[in-house]
Amino acid sequence: MNREELCEQLKAPADTAPGELVAAWEKRRSDLATALAQEGNAKPVKLRLQQELRRCEEGAGVAAQLRVAAEVARYLAELEAERARPAPSRAALRLCLDKAKPLLKELPEGELRFEWERRSASAEESLAAKEPHLAAIPRPEAPTGAGAGTVLELRPLGIEGTLRRIAPTVRIVARTHFTLGRKGSADLTTQFWPESEENRQKTSTISRINTTLFLRGRQVCIQDGQIGQDGAAIPSKNGTIVDDQRIGAATVLNFAKERRLKLGQCLFEVRALQLPATAAESPWAQRPETAPSVRQAPGLPDRPSGCIRFRPANLSPAPMFGIWIFSEVALGSGAGAAVTLDRSLPAVAGRIHYFDGGFWLEVPDDGKSVVTLDRRRRSAGDIVPLQSGHELRLGDVGFEVKLL
């Protein structure tokens, strides 16, 4: 059976998208199997259903090819969506193509493979024409790709010969929501250290899940407490204060300037990197019409750019600060770096991206590289998948990579 015959069997237009065609075929097969399993079918009906099911099963090979084509289409669509953004990420553009190309080899020779090879080549040529420097960016090297996970921790390595660490732990979260609280399941756990009766009392002023931030399209909303499985808000016992204003209902945040977020006795400086502001002064933009739902599709569709950093302002030394990543996190000495490192390093020494379910490290191609991964110097322009256990160094600052 070929694609045209499958479309005819499913009564679908010939130009139906691969993913939609696969979904229609799977539904048809499931419906036939369910009907055939029902008791009480007359023999003629049972024979007809068996015949139709066998005929449907003949499309399994075509459906498998269409699944691959659907994956290629998804990566090319992500590439076009990234290019349409005001400041597209070069690493994400290249990774979209690098993910799509190997899949083409899984398609057998024929019209379907030719069609998607043509589309991929067209995207490659268009990308190179508009951004000539992109063609020189190497493909990711590790055959296993990035490790799976939505949380990346950069745990500082001690300075050789001492017990001192020169940076706090950095926790980067790639989810459609971001939670803060004293409970271990919060995306950023907030506690006062070292452990003492006084600090335990301070920690108790923070609720288990005190505050939740979530995306509404390209806007960032903040909600006191947590969001239940039914989408309803569950307020915290201790409340959430933004710039001296207590919040209750979900509210859209404006990041025209750095905001101060207070949970109990813990104060955070909250700053957006690359995220567009919506007004000059007010921390609010507008109130969302409906409560959010936690049942969202995986990944970060239609996300804003950059990231949001949560840095403890009254914990000294701060054991950890959190970053909510939308497109990239810059590491370096510059004012625009989310992870600020030694002044001897470049303004942007490296960038971390979240793509296709994993984290990737990009070494800027605009200067000399100061990045080593597992004691190997990376070249300018490299894009490398990150996995648990990697040792990442930027100049003299070292981190252990941990994926969660």
N, C-alpha and C positions, 0 to 999 in steps of 0.2 A: 504494500500500500504506500502511496506517495502522499504529499501534502494536499494536492488537489482532491484526491479521493477521500482523504480524511475530512476536508472541508465539506465535501458533498454529503458524506455520511452524517456529519453533525449539523448540516444545513446552515453552515457559517459562510460569510463572505470570503472570497479568495484572499483578500488583503487583511484578514484578521491577524492581529498581533500574535506572535508566538506564545507568549504567556497566557493570553486569553484562550487560545486554541487548546493548549495543554489542559487548562482548567476545565474547559468544556468537555474534553475527552475523558478526563478523570471523573467528572460528574456523571457522564453518560455510562461509563463502565460501572460506577458505584450504584447507579439507579437500576441498571439491568441485573446486577448481582443481588441487590436487595429484593427486587421483584421475583427473581428466580428462587430465592430462598423461602419465599412465603409458602405456607402450607395451603392446600386446597386448590392449587392451580390445575385447571383442566389439562389433559395431556397435550392437545393442540397448542394451548397457550404456552405450556412448558417447553415444547419443542421449538416454538417460535422464539422464545426468550433465549434458549440455548444457542440457537443459530445467530441471533443478533449479538449475543455476548461474544461468540467466537469471532464474528466479523469485527466487533469493536476491538478485541484483543489483537487483531492483525495490525492495528495502528500503533502498537506499543513501540515499535522501532522508530516510527516517525515522531511519536511523542517525545521519546528520549532525545532526538536531535533538536526538537523544538525547545526543550528545556534548556539546552546549551545555548541555542539562539536567543532565548529570553534573557539568559545571564549576560550575553554579549550586549544585547539591547540595553540592559540595565546599566552596565558600565558606561556605554556611550551616552546614555541619557544623563548620567551623573556628570560626565565630562562636560556636556553642553550646559548643564545647570551651574557647574562651577565656573565656566567661562562667562556666563551671564552676570556673575556677581561683580560688584564694583572693583574688588581687589582679589581676583582669582589666585588660588594657591598653585604655584608651579608644580610643587610636589604632588598635589592631589590630581592635577591634570595628567601628569605623566603616569601616575599609578593607575588611573582609570584605563589608559591604553595598555599598560603592562599587564593588567588583569584580564583585559578582553582578548588580547592576542593569543595566548596559549589555548584558550577555549576553542578557537577556530580550528585547531588541529584535531579536535574531537569530532568535528563534523565530517562525514564522508564526502568524497569528491562529488560535486553535482551543483545544481542550481542554488540550493539553500546555502551551501558553503560559499559559493561565488558571491552571492548577494551580500553576506555579512563581511566577507573579506573586502569587498568594494566599499562598504560603509566604513569599515575600520580604516582602510587606506585613505579614504576621503577625510576622515577626522584627523588622521596623522598629518596629512598634507596641509589641511587648514590650520592646524595648531602650529606647525613649523613655519607657515607663511606669516602668521600674525605674531608669533613669538619665536624668532629664529634660535634664540639661545636655549630653548627647551630641548631641541634635538640633541644637545650635547650632554643632557643629564643622564647618567647611567641608570640602568634598571636595577631594582633590588637584587642583591646577590644571593641571599640565603634561599635555597630551594624550598624550605619548609615555610617561608613567609613569616609574618609577624605572629607572635603568640596571641592566643585568644584571651579576651578579657576587656572589661569596661573601666577598670581602675589600674592606673600605673603609679607605683610608688618609686621615687628616687630616694634611696636611703643613703645618707652621707657616709663615706668611708673615713676612718680616722687618719690623721696625719701620721705618717710613718715615724715610729719612735716615741709617740706620745699617745695619750688617751683623748686628745682634743679633736673635735669635729668642727669644721669651719662653715657648715651650712645645716639648716634644719631639714627634716624629711619633707619632701614635696609629694603631695598626693594629688594626682591628676585624674579627674572623673569625667567619663564620656557617656553621659546618660541624658535622657530627656528631662530629668529633674535632679535637684541637688539638695540634700538634707543636712542640717546641722543639729547636734544635740550631744548629750553625754553617753547615749547608748552606743554600743559597739557597732550596731548595724547602720548608724548614721554615716553619710558620705564623708563628713568631717567630724570626728569625735572631739569634743571639747571638755577638757578636764584641767584642774589646777594641780601643778606639781611643784616640789616634791610632795609625797603623801604626808599629810599631817591633819590634825583635827580641824585646824583653821581652813586648810585648803579643801577638806571634805565638805565643810559647811559652804564654802564658795561654790564648789561643784554642784551641790544640791540645789542651787538656785537656777540651774539649767535643766530644762525638761529632757526626757529621754530623746524624743524627737521634737526639738523646740521650734524649728523654722524649716520651711520648704520653699525652694525656688523651682520654677518650672517654665517651660517654653510655651508661648502661645503664638505660633507662627514665628516671626522674627523678633518678637517681644519677650522680655524676661519679666515674669511675674513673681511676687513674693507673697507667701501665705504663712500666717502664724500657725504653728503646730504641724500636723501631718495631714495627708489626704488618704482617706479610707479606700478600701477596694471598690466601694460603690461610687467613688468620686466625690463623696461629701467631705467637707473640711472637719478636722478634729482639732479644736484649739488646744494650745499648750496651757499648762497650769501657770507658767511663769511669764508668758507674754513675749512679744518681739517688738523692739523699738528701732526705728530707722531715723537717724538724724533727729533724735529727741522726740519723735512722733511715734506713738504706739499704733500698731496696725492690727486690724482684725480680719476683714474680708480680703480675699486675694486682690492684689494691686499690682499694676504694671510699674516697674521701676525705670527711672531715667538715670543714665550714667553720664550726664554732662560733667560731673565732677566726682571725686572719690566720696563714697558714702560710708557712714559709720553705723554699724549694725551691733545692737546690744542684746545679748541673751543672758538673762540673770545678771551676774556680776562680770561676765566676760564681754569684752569689746573687740569688734573686728573692724579693720579698715578694708573696705570692699571697693575694688577698682576694676573697671572694664578696660581691656586692651583691644583696640580696634573696633569695639562695639559702638555703632552710631548713637549719639545722644538724641533725645527727643525734645528737650527744652533747655532753657538756660540755667534755671535755678532749682525749680521744684523737683524733689526726689520722685514725684509721681508723674505718670503720663495720663493714664485713664484707668478706670476700673473695668476688668473683664466682665462680660455679660453673664457668663455661666461658670460654674465651678469646673476645675480641670478633672480629667480622668486619668488614673494611672495606667489604664489599659491602652497604651499607645504602641504603635508599631516600633520595632527595634530600629536603632540608628537615630540620626538627628536630621530628619527631613526639613528642608526650607529653614535651615538654622541660620542664626546670625554668624558673623565672622569673629575670629579672635578667641578670647576667653575672658573669664571673670576670676579674679584672685581674691581669696579670703585670708587676710593676714592678721593674726592675733595682735592687738595693740597693747594689752596689759598683762601678757604672759611673758616673762623674761627669765631665761631665754625661751623663745617659742619653740616647742619640740616639733611642731609640724604646721605647715600652712597648706590650704587647699586651693585647687584650681579647677574650675568647671570649663572644660574645653569644648569649643564649637567647631573650630577649624584648625587652629594651631596655637602652640605655646612657644614663645621665644625665650631662649636662655642666653644671657650675656650681661654686659656691664651698662648697657644703654638704658635710658629712661623708659623706653617702650618694651623692655624685657619683663615678662611675667615672673621669671626666676632670675633675680639680680645676683650676679656673681662678682668675682674679683675684678677690680678696675683695670687690671693688666690685660683682661680679655677684650676681644672686640665687642662692639655694641650689641651685635647678635652673633654669638658663637655657634649656635645651633638652633634648630626648630624641631618640635615634636608635633606630629600630626596624628589624628585618629582617622583610619580609613579601612573599610571593609572588615570591621570587627577586630582590628588590631592597631597597635601603636607603631609609628615609624619615625626614624630620626633622619632629618635632612641637614646636611652640612652646607652652609651658604657657599655659593660659587663666586662671591664677589671679593674674595681675599684668601689669605693663607689659612689653612685649617689648623685649629687647635684641639681637634676632637680625636680621641682614641676610644676604640671599643674593643674590649678584651685584649688590651695592650697592643692593638694594631692601629696605626695612624690612618684615619680616614681622609680621603682626598676631597678637595672642594667640589661641591656638586653631588656628592654621594647621597643616595637615599637608601637607608638600611633598616630592615625590620628589627624590632626590639623583642626580646624574649626574656623570661625570668632567668636570673643568674648572670646576665651580662654585667660587665664592669664598664661603666661609662665615665670618661674623664674629659673635662674641658679645662685645658691648662693643668693647673695643680689641683683642681677641685674634682673629687671623685665621688661616684655614686654606684650603689648596687641597684640593679633594675629588678623590680618585683611586679609581676602581673597578677591581678586578683579578679 
